[in-house]
């Protein structure tokens, strides 16, 4: 039997994907999205979502995106409530 050689697909350069190209580098892109949503909290814990974020290389970009767009759920290793507090502190500074 002849063995098949499988080549690894080239990694996409996030810079080629526009201003949100960093998203394809996020570990969450390979994880159940429910883990990070407000609705998903019924099934998953925030702690589990934050554990995924802790291993991610694009948490800074993700956090800034969530802050800029008032997103709900876990983004950049923070919850909606944590980001609201961060914004409040920034406004008062």
PDB file of N, CA, C and O in Angstrom:
ATOM      1  N   UNK A   1       0.842  -1.162   0.000  1.00  0.00           N
ATOM      2  CA  UNK A   1       0.000   0.000   0.000  1.00  0.00           C
ATOM      3  C   UNK A   1       0.899   1.240   0.000  1.00  0.00           C
ATOM      4  O   UNK A   1       1.847   1.340   0.779  1.00  0.00           O
ATOM      5  N   UNK A   2       0.588   2.149  -0.862  1.00  0.00           N
ATOM      6  CA  UNK A   2       1.361   3.372  -0.995  1.00  0.00           C
ATOM      7  C   UNK A   2       0.898   4.389   0.054  1.00  0.00           C
ATOM      8  O   UNK A   2      -0.301   4.622   0.207  1.00  0.00           O
ATOM      9  N   UNK A   3       1.850   4.993   0.774  1.00  0.00           N
ATOM     10  CA  UNK A   3       1.464   5.985   1.772  1.00  0.00           C
ATOM     11  C   UNK A   3       1.305   7.354   1.114  1.00  0.00           C
ATOM     12  O   UNK A   3       2.010   7.694   0.164  1.00  0.00           O
ATOM     13  N   UNK A   4       0.385   8.107   1.633  1.00  0.00           N
ATOM     14  CA  UNK A   4       0.137   9.447   1.122  1.00  0.00           C
ATOM     15  C   UNK A   4       0.907  10.454   1.939  1.00  0.00           C
ATOM     16  O   UNK A   4       0.977  10.364   3.165  1.00  0.00           O
ATOM     17  N   UNK A   5       1.482  11.414   1.246  1.00  0.00           N
ATOM     18  CA  UNK A   5       2.133  12.508   1.950  1.00  0.00           C
ATOM     19  C   UNK A   5       1.146  13.649   2.055  1.00  0.00           C
ATOM     20  O   UNK A   5       0.557  14.071   1.061  1.00  0.00           O
ATOM     21  N   UNK A   6       0.974  14.136   3.251  1.00  0.00           N
ATOM     22  CA  UNK A   6       0.060  15.245   3.456  1.00  0.00           C
ATOM     23  C   UNK A   6       0.879  16.457   3.864  1.00  0.00           C
ATOM     24  O   UNK A   6       1.588  16.441   4.870  1.00  0.00           O
ATOM     25  N   UNK A   7       0.769  17.489   3.077  1.00  0.00           N
ATOM     26  CA  UNK A   7       1.499  18.721   3.392  1.00  0.00           C
ATOM     27  C   UNK A   7       0.672  19.560   4.354  1.00  0.00           C
ATOM     28  O   UNK A   7      -0.554  19.621   4.255  1.00  0.00           O
ATOM     29  N   UNK A   8       1.348  20.188   5.262  1.00  0.00           N
ATOM     30  CA  UNK A   8       0.662  21.111   6.171  1.00  0.00           C
ATOM     31  C   UNK A   8       0.212  22.331   5.380  1.00  0.00           C
ATOM     32  O   UNK A   8       0.927  22.824   4.508  1.00  0.00           O
ATOM     33  N   UNK A   9      -0.965  22.798   5.694  1.00  0.00           N
ATOM     34  CA  UNK A   9      -1.450  23.999   5.039  1.00  0.00           C
ATOM     35  C   UNK A   9      -0.648  25.194   5.532  1.00  0.00           C
ATOM     36  O   UNK A   9      -0.294  25.267   6.708  1.00  0.00           O
ATOM     37  N   UNK A  10      -0.365  26.120   4.642  1.00  0.00           N
ATOM     38  CA  UNK A  10       0.393  27.288   5.094  1.00  0.00           C
ATOM     39  C   UNK A  10      -0.427  28.108   6.076  1.00  0.00           C
ATOM     40  O   UNK A  10      -1.641  28.245   5.927  1.00  0.00           O
ATOM     41  N   UNK A  11       0.232  28.638   7.058  1.00  0.00           N
ATOM     42  CA  UNK A  11      -0.431  29.500   8.027  1.00  0.00           C
ATOM     43  C   UNK A  11      -0.719  30.836   7.381  1.00  0.00           C
ATOM     44  O   UNK A  11       0.136  31.406   6.702  1.00  0.00           O
ATOM     45  N   UNK A  12      -1.916  31.330   7.591  1.00  0.00           N
ATOM     46  CA  UNK A  12      -2.267  32.629   7.042  1.00  0.00           C
ATOM     47  C   UNK A  12      -1.580  33.727   7.831  1.00  0.00           C
ATOM     48  O   UNK A  12      -1.465  33.657   9.055  1.00  0.00           O
ATOM     49  N   UNK A  13      -1.135  34.717   7.126  1.00  0.00           N
ATOM     50  CA  UNK A  13      -0.538  35.874   7.782  1.00  0.00           C
ATOM     51  C   UNK A  13      -1.680  36.793   8.194  1.00  0.00           C
ATOM     52  O   UNK A  13      -2.395  37.291   7.325  1.00  0.00           O
ATOM     53  N   UNK A  14      -1.877  37.035   9.489  1.00  0.00           N
ATOM     54  CA  UNK A  14      -2.994  37.872   9.941  1.00  0.00           C
ATOM     55  C   UNK A  14      -3.013  39.246   9.286  1.00  0.00           C
ATOM     56  O   UNK A  14      -4.079  39.846   9.149  1.00  0.00           O
ATOM     57  N   UNK A  15      -1.862  39.749   8.883  1.00  0.00           N
ATOM     58  CA  UNK A  15      -1.818  41.061   8.238  1.00  0.00           C
ATOM     59  C   UNK A  15      -2.505  41.037   6.880  1.00  0.00           C
ATOM     60  O   UNK A  15      -2.937  42.078   6.385  1.00  0.00           O
ATOM     61  N   UNK A  16      -2.611  39.855   6.273  1.00  0.00           N
ATOM     62  CA  UNK A  16      -3.262  39.728   4.972  1.00  0.00           C
ATOM     63  C   UNK A  16      -4.776  39.671   5.077  1.00  0.00           C
ATOM     64  O   UNK A  16      -5.465  39.711   4.058  1.00  0.00           O
ATOM     65  N   UNK A  17      -5.302  39.579   6.285  1.00  0.00           N
ATOM     66  CA  UNK A  17      -6.730  39.415   6.483  1.00  0.00           C
ATOM     67  C   UNK A  17      -7.414  40.705   6.910  1.00  0.00           C
ATOM     68  O   UNK A  17      -8.563  40.670   7.350  1.00  0.00           O
ATOM     69  N   UNK A  18      -6.745  41.824   6.792  1.00  0.00           N
ATOM     70  CA  UNK A  18      -7.346  43.096   7.155  1.00  0.00           C
ATOM     71  C   UNK A  18      -7.179  43.392   8.631  1.00  0.00           C
ATOM     72  O   UNK A  18      -6.434  42.711   9.335  1.00  0.00           O
ATOM     73  N   UNK A  19      -7.884  44.417   9.094  1.00  0.00           N
ATOM     74  CA  UNK A  19      -7.695  44.863  10.475  1.00  0.00           C
ATOM     75  C   UNK A  19      -8.139  43.858  11.539  1.00  0.00           C
ATOM     76  O   UNK A  19      -7.753  43.985  12.701  1.00  0.00           O
ATOM     77  N   UNK A  20      -8.932  42.876  11.166  1.00  0.00           N
ATOM     78  CA  UNK A  20      -9.367  41.866  12.134  1.00  0.00           C
ATOM     79  C   UNK A  20      -8.676  40.521  11.907  1.00  0.00           C
ATOM     80  O   UNK A  20      -9.131  39.491  12.405  1.00  0.00           O
ATOM     81  N   UNK A  21      -7.597  40.539  11.169  1.00  0.00           N
ATOM     82  CA  UNK A  21      -6.869  39.310  10.862  1.00  0.00           C
ATOM     83  C   UNK A  21      -6.387  38.567  12.090  1.00  0.00           C
ATOM     84  O   UNK A  21      -6.228  37.346  12.065  1.00  0.00           O
ATOM     85  N   UNK A  22      -6.153  39.306  13.167  1.00  0.00           N
ATOM     86  CA  UNK A  22      -5.691  38.672  14.405  1.00  0.00           C
ATOM     87  C   UNK A  22      -6.688  37.639  14.920  1.00  0.00           C
ATOM     88  O   UNK A  22      -6.309  36.723  15.650  1.00  0.00           O
ATOM     89  N   UNK A  23      -7.952  37.778  14.547  1.00  0.00           N
ATOM     90  CA  UNK A  23      -8.974  36.853  15.057  1.00  0.00           C
ATOM     91  C   UNK A  23      -8.698  35.407  14.671  1.00  0.00           C
ATOM     92  O   UNK A  23      -9.003  34.489  15.432  1.00  0.00           O
ATOM     93  N   UNK A  24      -8.125  35.204  13.500  1.00  0.00           N
ATOM     94  CA  UNK A  24      -7.852  33.825  13.074  1.00  0.00           C
ATOM     95  C   UNK A  24      -6.753  33.186  13.911  1.00  0.00           C
ATOM     96  O   UNK A  24      -6.596  31.965  13.898  1.00  0.00           O
ATOM     97  N   UNK A  25      -5.994  33.994  14.634  1.00  0.00           N
ATOM     98  CA  UNK A  25      -4.926  33.481  15.498  1.00  0.00           C
ATOM     99  C   UNK A  25      -5.436  33.132  16.891  1.00  0.00           C
ATOM    100  O   UNK A  25      -4.722  32.495  17.666  1.00  0.00           O
ATOM    101  N   UNK A  26      -6.651  33.538  17.217  1.00  0.00           N
ATOM    102  CA  UNK A  26      -7.194  33.286  18.547  1.00  0.00           C
ATOM    103  C   UNK A  26      -7.503  31.823  18.776  1.00  0.00           C
ATOM    104  O   UNK A  26      -8.020  31.141  17.891  1.00  0.00           O
ATOM    105  N   UNK A  27      -7.189  31.351  19.948  1.00  0.00           N
ATOM    106  CA  UNK A  27      -7.501  29.962  20.305  1.00  0.00           C
ATOM    107  C   UNK A  27      -9.006  29.747  20.281  1.00  0.00           C
ATOM    108  O   UNK A  27      -9.474  28.643  20.001  1.00  0.00           O
ATOM    109  N   UNK A  28      -9.761  30.791  20.572  1.00  0.00           N
ATOM    110  CA  UNK A  28     -11.218  30.667  20.590  1.00  0.00           C
ATOM    111  C   UNK A  28     -11.776  30.303  19.218  1.00  0.00           C
ATOM    112  O   UNK A  28     -12.880  29.768  19.117  1.00  0.00           O
ATOM    113  N   UNK A  29     -11.016  30.593  18.162  1.00  0.00           N
ATOM    114  CA  UNK A  29     -11.464  30.240  16.811  1.00  0.00           C
ATOM    115  C   UNK A  29     -11.534  28.726  16.632  1.00  0.00           C
ATOM    116  O   UNK A  29     -12.159  28.233  15.692  1.00  0.00           O
ATOM    117  N   UNK A  30     -10.888  27.991  17.541  1.00  0.00           N
ATOM    118  CA  UNK A  30     -10.887  26.527  17.470  1.00  0.00           C
ATOM    119  C   UNK A  30     -11.613  25.915  18.666  1.00  0.00           C
ATOM    120  O   UNK A  30     -11.435  24.736  18.973  1.00  0.00           O
ATOM    121  N   UNK A  31     -12.422  26.716  19.332  1.00  0.00           N
ATOM    122  CA  UNK A  31     -13.100  26.298  20.566  1.00  0.00           C
ATOM    123  C   UNK A  31     -14.599  26.549  20.428  1.00  0.00           C
ATOM    124  O   UNK A  31     -15.017  27.369  19.610  1.00  0.00           O
ATOM    125  N   UNK A  32     -15.388  25.867  21.200  1.00  0.00           N
ATOM    126  CA  UNK A  32     -16.833  26.061  21.211  1.00  0.00           C
ATOM    127  C   UNK A  32     -17.151  27.506  21.592  1.00  0.00           C
ATOM    128  O   UNK A  32     -16.819  27.949  22.691  1.00  0.00           O
ATOM    129  N   UNK A  33     -17.787  28.230  20.691  1.00  0.00           N
ATOM    130  CA  UNK A  33     -18.072  29.650  20.907  1.00  0.00           C
ATOM    131  C   UNK A  33     -18.960  29.877  22.124  1.00  0.00           C
ATOM    132  O   UNK A  33     -18.888  30.941  22.739  1.00  0.00           O
ATOM    133  N   UNK A  34     -19.787  28.914  22.484  1.00  0.00           N
ATOM    134  CA  UNK A  34     -20.649  29.042  23.664  1.00  0.00           C
ATOM    135  C   UNK A  34     -19.851  29.293  24.940  1.00  0.00           C
ATOM    136  O   UNK A  34     -20.354  29.887  25.893  1.00  0.00           O
ATOM    137  N   UNK A  35     -18.632  28.844  24.945  1.00  0.00           N
ATOM    138  CA  UNK A  35     -17.785  29.024  26.116  1.00  0.00           C
ATOM    139  C   UNK A  35     -17.603  30.499  26.449  1.00  0.00           C
ATOM    140  O   UNK A  35     -17.400  30.847  27.613  1.00  0.00           O
ATOM    141  N   UNK A  36     -17.672  31.366  25.450  1.00  0.00           N
ATOM    142  CA  UNK A  36     -17.355  32.780  25.616  1.00  0.00           C
ATOM    143  C   UNK A  36     -18.573  33.694  25.633  1.00  0.00           C
ATOM    144  O   UNK A  36     -18.435  34.893  25.875  1.00  0.00           O
ATOM    145  N   UNK A  37     -19.753  33.157  25.382  1.00  0.00           N
ATOM    146  CA  UNK A  37     -20.956  33.982  25.286  1.00  0.00           C
ATOM    147  C   UNK A  37     -21.696  34.069  26.609  1.00  0.00           C
ATOM    148  O   UNK A  37     -21.544  33.218  27.486  1.00  0.00           O
ATOM    149  N   UNK A  38     -22.490  35.102  26.730  1.00  0.00           N
ATOM    150  CA  UNK A  38     -23.322  35.270  27.929  1.00  0.00           C
ATOM    151  C   UNK A  38     -24.294  34.098  28.035  1.00  0.00           C
ATOM    152  O   UNK A  38     -24.496  33.551  29.119  1.00  0.00           O
ATOM    153  N   UNK A  39     -24.892  33.716  26.913  1.00  0.00           N
ATOM    154  CA  UNK A  39     -25.836  32.594  26.912  1.00  0.00           C
ATOM    155  C   UNK A  39     -25.145  31.292  27.300  1.00  0.00           C
ATOM    156  O   UNK A  39     -25.746  30.434  27.947  1.00  0.00           O
ATOM    157  N   UNK A  40     -23.891  31.146  26.909  1.00  0.00           N
ATOM    158  CA  UNK A  40     -23.138  29.932  27.192  1.00  0.00           C
ATOM    159  C   UNK A  40     -22.808  29.739  28.653  1.00  0.00           C
ATOM    160  O   UNK A  40     -22.413  28.644  29.053  1.00  0.00           O
ATOM    161  N   UNK A  41     -22.959  30.772  29.458  1.00  0.00           N
ATOM    162  CA  UNK A  41     -22.661  30.660  30.889  1.00  0.00           C
ATOM    163  C   UNK A  41     -23.560  29.658  31.589  1.00  0.00           C
ATOM    164  O   UNK A  41     -23.241  29.173  32.674  1.00  0.00           O
ATOM    165  N   UNK A  42     -24.685  29.352  30.959  1.00  0.00           N
ATOM    166  CA  UNK A  42     -25.577  28.348  31.547  1.00  0.00           C
ATOM    167  C   UNK A  42     -24.916  26.963  31.502  1.00  0.00           C
ATOM    168  O   UNK A  42     -25.174  26.114  32.355  1.00  0.00           O
ATOM    169  N   UNK A  43     -24.059  26.751  30.492  1.00  0.00           N
ATOM    170  CA  UNK A  43     -23.410  25.456  30.316  1.00  0.00           C
ATOM    171  C   UNK A  43     -21.948  25.456  30.749  1.00  0.00           C
ATOM    172  O   UNK A  43     -21.421  24.420  31.155  1.00  0.00           O
ATOM    173  N   UNK A  44     -21.298  26.601  30.665  1.00  0.00           N
ATOM    174  CA  UNK A  44     -19.859  26.682  30.912  1.00  0.00           C
ATOM    175  C   UNK A  44     -19.555  27.756  31.950  1.00  0.00           C
ATOM    176  O   UNK A  44     -20.360  28.658  32.183  1.00  0.00           O
ATOM    177  N   UNK A  45     -18.412  27.649  32.555  1.00  0.00           N
ATOM    178  CA  UNK A  45     -18.026  28.660  33.537  1.00  0.00           C
ATOM    179  C   UNK A  45     -17.139  29.719  32.892  1.00  0.00           C
ATOM    180  O   UNK A  45     -16.464  29.470  31.893  1.00  0.00           O
ATOM    181  N   UNK A  46     -17.158  30.893  33.485  1.00  0.00           N
ATOM    182  CA  UNK A  46     -16.282  31.977  33.048  1.00  0.00           C
ATOM    183  C   UNK A  46     -14.827  31.546  33.237  1.00  0.00           C
ATOM    184  O   UNK A  46     -13.955  31.885  32.437  1.00  0.00           O
ATOM    185  N   UNK A  47     -14.587  30.802  34.299  1.00  0.00           N
ATOM    186  CA  UNK A  47     -13.235  30.325  34.591  1.00  0.00           C
ATOM    187  C   UNK A  47     -12.680  29.500  33.422  1.00  0.00           C
ATOM    188  O   UNK A  47     -11.505  29.624  33.076  1.00  0.00           O
ATOM    189  N   UNK A  48     -13.517  28.671  32.823  1.00  0.00           N
ATOM    190  CA  UNK A  48     -13.081  27.853  31.685  1.00  0.00           C
ATOM    191  C   UNK A  48     -12.735  28.725  30.481  1.00  0.00           C
ATOM    192  O   UNK A  48     -11.745  28.476  29.794  1.00  0.00           O
ATOM    193  N   UNK A  49     -13.549  29.741  30.228  1.00  0.00           N
ATOM    194  CA  UNK A  49     -13.284  30.646  29.104  1.00  0.00           C
ATOM    195  C   UNK A  49     -11.983  31.411  29.343  1.00  0.00           C
ATOM    196  O   UNK A  49     -11.167  31.557  28.433  1.00  0.00           O
ATOM    197  N   UNK A  50     -11.795  31.894  30.558  1.00  0.00           N
ATOM    198  CA  UNK A  50     -10.585  32.641  30.882  1.00  0.00           C
ATOM    199  C   UNK A  50      -9.344  31.754  30.786  1.00  0.00           C
ATOM    200  O   UNK A  50      -8.265  32.245  30.455  1.00  0.00           O
ATOM    201  N   UNK A  51      -9.479  30.469  31.068  1.00  0.00           N
ATOM    202  CA  UNK A  51      -8.354  29.540  30.949  1.00  0.00           C
ATOM    203  C   UNK A  51      -7.913  29.419  29.490  1.00  0.00           C
ATOM    204  O   UNK A  51      -6.721  29.314  29.201  1.00  0.00           O
ATOM    205  N   UNK A  52      -8.877  29.435  28.583  1.00  0.00           N
ATOM    206  CA  UNK A  52      -8.546  29.408  27.156  1.00  0.00           C
ATOM    207  C   UNK A  52      -7.834  30.701  26.780  1.00  0.00           C
ATOM    208  O   UNK A  52      -6.812  30.671  26.094  1.00  0.00           O
ATOM    209  N   UNK A  53      -8.364  31.825  27.222  1.00  0.00           N
ATOM    210  CA  UNK A  53      -7.760  33.129  26.924  1.00  0.00           C
ATOM    211  C   UNK A  53      -6.328  33.218  27.454  1.00  0.00           C
ATOM    212  O   UNK A  53      -5.469  33.838  26.827  1.00  0.00           O
ATOM    213  N   UNK A  54      -6.078  32.607  28.585  1.00  0.00           N
ATOM    214  CA  UNK A  54      -4.749  32.674  29.204  1.00  0.00           C
ATOM    215  C   UNK A  54      -3.672  32.036  28.325  1.00  0.00           C
ATOM    216  O   UNK A  54      -2.493  32.369  28.441  1.00  0.00           O
ATOM    217  N   UNK A  55      -4.080  31.127  27.455  1.00  0.00           N
ATOM    218  CA  UNK A  55      -3.120  30.460  26.561  1.00  0.00           C
ATOM    219  C   UNK A  55      -3.042  31.128  25.194  1.00  0.00           C
ATOM    220  O   UNK A  55      -2.282  30.678  24.337  1.00  0.00           O
ATOM    221  N   UNK A  56      -3.798  32.172  24.975  1.00  0.00           N
ATOM    222  CA  UNK A  56      -3.931  32.790  23.657  1.00  0.00           C
ATOM    223  C   UNK A  56      -2.874  33.874  23.433  1.00  0.00           C
ATOM    224  O   UNK A  56      -2.451  34.552  24.370  1.00  0.00           O
ATOM    225  N   UNK A  57      -2.463  34.020  22.188  1.00  0.00           N
ATOM    226  CA  UNK A  57      -1.447  35.014  21.838  1.00  0.00           C
ATOM    227  C   UNK A  57      -2.028  36.362  21.433  1.00  0.00           C
ATOM    228  O   UNK A  57      -1.275  37.322  21.267  1.00  0.00           O
ATOM    229  N   UNK A  58      -3.344  36.461  21.270  1.00  0.00           N
ATOM    230  CA  UNK A  58      -3.937  37.714  20.794  1.00  0.00           C
ATOM    231  C   UNK A  58      -4.913  38.326  21.807  1.00  0.00           C
ATOM    232  O   UNK A  58      -5.868  39.000  21.422  1.00  0.00           O
ATOM    233  N   UNK A  59      -4.671  38.092  23.090  1.00  0.00           N
ATOM    234  CA  UNK A  59      -5.591  38.624  24.100  1.00  0.00           C
ATOM    235  C   UNK A  59      -5.608  40.148  24.122  1.00  0.00           C
ATOM    236  O   UNK A  59      -6.657  40.746  24.361  1.00  0.00           O
ATOM    237  N   UNK A  60      -4.484  40.776  23.880  1.00  0.00           N
ATOM    238  CA  UNK A  60      -4.458  42.249  23.883  1.00  0.00           C
ATOM    239  C   UNK A  60      -5.359  42.814  22.789  1.00  0.00           C
ATOM    240  O   UNK A  60      -6.144  43.730  23.033  1.00  0.00           O
ATOM    241  N   UNK A  61      -5.240  42.262  21.581  1.00  0.00           N
ATOM    242  CA  UNK A  61      -6.072  42.709  20.459  1.00  0.00           C
ATOM    243  C   UNK A  61      -7.548  42.424  20.732  1.00  0.00           C
ATOM    244  O   UNK A  61      -8.420  43.240  20.435  1.00  0.00           O
ATOM    245  N   UNK A  62      -7.805  41.260  21.298  1.00  0.00           N
ATOM    246  CA  UNK A  62      -9.171  40.848  21.597  1.00  0.00           C
ATOM    247  C   UNK A  62      -9.806  41.760  22.644  1.00  0.00           C
ATOM    248  O   UNK A  62     -10.953  42.182  22.502  1.00  0.00           O
ATOM    249  N   UNK A  63      -9.055  42.053  23.683  1.00  0.00           N
ATOM    250  CA  UNK A  63      -9.552  42.940  24.728  1.00  0.00           C
ATOM    251  C   UNK A  63      -9.847  44.325  24.162  1.00  0.00           C
ATOM    252  O   UNK A  63     -10.897  44.900  24.450  1.00  0.00           O
ATOM    253  N   UNK A  64      -8.947  44.856  23.373  1.00  0.00           N
ATOM    254  CA  UNK A  64      -9.162  46.190  22.802  1.00  0.00           C
ATOM    255  C   UNK A  64     -10.380  46.201  21.886  1.00  0.00           C
ATOM    256  O   UNK A  64     -11.153  47.158  21.890  1.00  0.00           O
ATOM    257  N   UNK A  65     -10.552  45.139  21.104  1.00  0.00           N
ATOM    258  CA  UNK A  65     -11.706  45.024  20.211  1.00  0.00           C
ATOM    259  C   UNK A  65     -13.006  45.024  21.023  1.00  0.00           C
ATOM    260  O   UNK A  65     -13.977  45.684  20.653  1.00  0.00           O
ATOM    261  N   UNK A  66     -13.015  44.285  22.120  1.00  0.00           N
ATOM    262  CA  UNK A  66     -14.206  44.222  22.971  1.00  0.00           C
ATOM    263  C   UNK A  66     -14.483  45.576  23.622  1.00  0.00           C
ATOM    264  O   UNK A  66     -15.637  45.992  23.721  1.00  0.00           O
ATOM    265  N   UNK A  67     -13.443  46.257  24.062  1.00  0.00           N
ATOM    266  CA  UNK A  67     -13.610  47.583  24.667  1.00  0.00           C
ATOM    267  C   UNK A  67     -14.140  48.590  23.645  1.00  0.00           C
ATOM    268  O   UNK A  67     -15.024  49.391  23.950  1.00  0.00           O
ATOM    269  N   UNK A  68     -13.595  48.541  22.444  1.00  0.00           N
ATOM    270  CA  UNK A  68     -13.997  49.481  21.395  1.00  0.00           C
ATOM    271  C   UNK A  68     -15.424  49.257  20.909  1.00  0.00           C
ATOM    272  O   UNK A  68     -16.075  50.188  20.434  1.00  0.00           O
ATOM    273  N   UNK A  69     -15.914  48.017  21.026  1.00  0.00           N
ATOM    274  CA  UNK A  69     -17.213  47.661  20.461  1.00  0.00           C
ATOM    275  C   UNK A  69     -18.269  47.281  21.494  1.00  0.00           C
ATOM    276  O   UNK A  69     -19.344  46.803  21.133  1.00  0.00           O
ATOM    277  N   UNK A  70     -17.973  47.489  22.765  1.00  0.00           N
ATOM    278  CA  UNK A  70     -18.921  47.179  23.854  1.00  0.00           C
ATOM    279  C   UNK A  70     -19.530  45.785  23.710  1.00  0.00           C
ATOM    280  O   UNK A  70     -20.749  45.622  23.762  1.00  0.00           O
ATOM    281  N   UNK A  71     -18.681  44.799  23.533  1.00  0.00           N
ATOM    282  CA  UNK A  71     -19.145  43.427  23.350  1.00  0.00           C
ATOM    283  C   UNK A  71     -19.481  42.778  24.679  1.00  0.00           C
ATOM    284  O   UNK A  71     -18.946  43.151  25.723  1.00  0.00           O
ATOM    285  N   UNK A  72     -20.367  41.808  24.625  1.00  0.00           N
ATOM    286  CA  UNK A  72     -20.744  41.049  25.819  1.00  0.00           C
ATOM    287  C   UNK A  72     -20.157  39.652  25.731  1.00  0.00           C
ATOM    288  O   UNK A  72     -20.056  39.073  24.649  1.00  0.00           O
ATOM    289  N   UNK A  73     -19.773  39.121  26.873  1.00  0.00           N
ATOM    290  CA  UNK A  73     -19.167  37.806  26.921  1.00  0.00           C
ATOM    291  C   UNK A  73     -17.713  37.925  27.354  1.00  0.00           C
ATOM    292  O   UNK A  73     -17.273  38.989  27.789  1.00  0.00           O
ATOM    293  N   UNK A  74     -16.973  36.833  27.233  1.00  0.00           N
ATOM    294  CA  UNK A  74     -15.560  36.829  27.608  1.00  0.00           C
ATOM    295  C   UNK A  74     -14.730  37.133  26.366  1.00  0.00           C
ATOM    296  O   UNK A  74     -14.799  36.423  25.363  1.00  0.00           O
ATOM    297  N   UNK A  75     -13.949  38.197  26.454  1.00  0.00           N
ATOM    298  CA  UNK A  75     -13.049  38.615  25.378  1.00  0.00           C
ATOM    299  C   UNK A  75     -11.753  39.077  26.010  1.00  0.00           C
ATOM    300  O   UNK A  75     -11.773  39.815  26.995  1.00  0.00           O
ATOM    301  N   UNK A  76     -10.636  38.658  25.464  1.00  0.00           N
ATOM    302  CA  UNK A  76      -9.352  39.106  25.985  1.00  0.00           C
ATOM    303  C   UNK A  76      -9.141  38.746  27.441  1.00  0.00           C
ATOM    304  O   UNK A  76      -8.419  39.440  28.158  1.00  0.00           O
ATOM    305  N   UNK A  77      -9.758  37.678  27.877  1.00  0.00           N
ATOM    306  CA  UNK A  77      -9.598  37.221  29.253  1.00  0.00           C
ATOM    307  C   UNK A  77     -10.393  38.009  30.275  1.00  0.00           C
ATOM    308  O   UNK A  77     -10.145  37.901  31.476  1.00  0.00           O
ATOM    309  N   UNK A  78     -11.357  38.810  29.802  1.00  0.00           N
ATOM    310  CA  UNK A  78     -12.166  39.613  30.721  1.00  0.00           C
ATOM    311  C   UNK A  78     -13.648  39.393  30.453  1.00  0.00           C
ATOM    312  O   UNK A  78     -14.048  39.047  29.341  1.00  0.00           O
ATOM    313  N   UNK A  79     -14.446  39.596  31.478  1.00  0.00           N
ATOM    314  CA  UNK A  79     -15.898  39.510  31.336  1.00  0.00           C
ATOM    315  C   UNK A  79     -16.453  40.883  30.970  1.00  0.00           C
ATOM    316  O   UNK A  79     -15.749  41.891  31.031  1.00  0.00           O
ATOM    317  N   UNK A  80     -17.710  40.901  30.594  1.00  0.00           N
ATOM    318  CA  UNK A  80     -18.389  42.161  30.285  1.00  0.00           C
ATOM    319  C   UNK A  80     -18.301  43.106  31.476  1.00  0.00           C
ATOM    320  O   UNK A  80     -18.000  44.288  31.312  1.00  0.00           O
ATOM    321  N   UNK A  81     -18.558  42.596  32.659  1.00  0.00           N
ATOM    322  CA  UNK A  81     -18.540  43.415  33.869  1.00  0.00           C
ATOM    323  C   UNK A  81     -17.148  43.989  34.138  1.00  0.00           C
ATOM    324  O   UNK A  81     -17.013  45.154  34.512  1.00  0.00           O
ATOM    325  N   UNK A  82     -16.127  43.176  33.949  1.00  0.00           N
ATOM    326  CA  UNK A  82     -14.756  43.645  34.163  1.00  0.00           C
ATOM    327  C   UNK A  82     -14.391  44.763  33.187  1.00  0.00           C
ATOM    328  O   UNK A  82     -13.736  45.736  33.563  1.00  0.00           O
ATOM    329  N   UNK A  83     -14.815  44.619  31.945  1.00  0.00           N
ATOM    330  CA  UNK A  83     -14.519  45.665  30.952  1.00  0.00           C
ATOM    331  C   UNK A  83     -15.293  46.946  31.252  1.00  0.00           C
ATOM    332  O   UNK A  83     -14.782  48.043  31.026  1.00  0.00           O
ATOM    333  N   UNK A  84     -16.511  46.819  31.755  1.00  0.00           N
ATOM    334  CA  UNK A  84     -17.274  48.017  32.138  1.00  0.00           C
ATOM    335  C   UNK A  84     -16.536  48.773  33.239  1.00  0.00           C
ATOM    336  O   UNK A  84     -16.454  50.001  33.209  1.00  0.00           O
ATOM    337  N   UNK A  85     -16.002  48.035  34.210  1.00  0.00           N
ATOM    338  CA  UNK A  85     -15.229  48.676  35.273  1.00  0.00           C
ATOM    339  C   UNK A  85     -13.966  49.331  34.724  1.00  0.00           C
ATOM    340  O   UNK A  85     -13.588  50.420  35.155  1.00  0.00           O
ATOM    341  N   UNK A  86     -13.319  48.669  33.780  1.00  0.00           N
ATOM    342  CA  UNK A  86     -12.110  49.228  33.154  1.00  0.00           C
ATOM    343  C   UNK A  86     -12.423  50.543  32.460  1.00  0.00           C
ATOM    344  O   UNK A  86     -11.676  51.514  32.587  1.00  0.00           O
ATOM    345  N   UNK A  87     -13.524  50.572  31.729  1.00  0.00           N
ATOM    346  CA  UNK A  87     -13.923  51.798  31.013  1.00  0.00           C
ATOM    347  C   UNK A  87     -14.263  52.912  31.987  1.00  0.00           C
ATOM    348  O   UNK A  87     -13.949  54.078  31.747  1.00  0.00           O
ATOM    349  N   UNK A  88     -14.905  52.546  33.084  1.00  0.00           N
ATOM    350  CA  UNK A  88     -15.270  53.540  34.087  1.00  0.00           C
ATOM    351  C   UNK A  88     -14.018  54.175  34.688  1.00  0.00           C
ATOM    352  O   UNK A  88     -13.960  55.389  34.881  1.00  0.00           O
ATOM    353  N   UNK A  89     -13.023  53.349  34.981  1.00  0.00           N
ATOM    354  CA  UNK A  89     -11.754  53.835  35.526  1.00  0.00           C
ATOM    355  C   UNK A  89     -11.062  54.746  34.500  1.00  0.00           C
ATOM    356  O   UNK A  89     -10.528  55.797  34.855  1.00  0.00           O
ATOM    357  N   UNK A  90     -11.079  54.332  33.228  1.00  0.00           N
ATOM    358  CA  UNK A  90     -10.444  55.146  32.187  1.00  0.00           C
ATOM    359  C   UNK A  90     -11.118  56.517  32.072  1.00  0.00           C
ATOM    360  O   UNK A  90     -10.443  57.533  31.907  1.00  0.00           O
ATOM    361  N   UNK A  91     -12.442  56.540  32.158  1.00  0.00           N
ATOM    362  CA  UNK A  91     -13.171  57.816  32.050  1.00  0.00           C
ATOM    363  C   UNK A  91     -12.877  58.740  33.216  1.00  0.00           C
ATOM    364  O   UNK A  91     -12.818  59.959  33.049  1.00  0.00           O
ATOM    365  N   UNK A  92     -12.690  58.162  34.403  1.00  0.00           N
ATOM    366  CA  UNK A  92     -12.469  58.990  35.583  1.00  0.00           C
ATOM    367  C   UNK A  92     -11.011  59.431  35.714  1.00  0.00           C
ATOM    368  O   UNK A  92     -10.707  60.295  36.536  1.00  0.00           O
ATOM    369  N   UNK A  93     -10.130  58.870  34.944  1.00  0.00           N
ATOM    370  CA  UNK A  93      -8.699  59.227  35.027  1.00  0.00           C
ATOM    371  C   UNK A  93      -8.398  60.512  34.283  1.00  0.00           C
ATOM    372  O   UNK A  93      -7.249  60.953  34.253  1.00  0.00           O
TER     373      UNK A  93
END
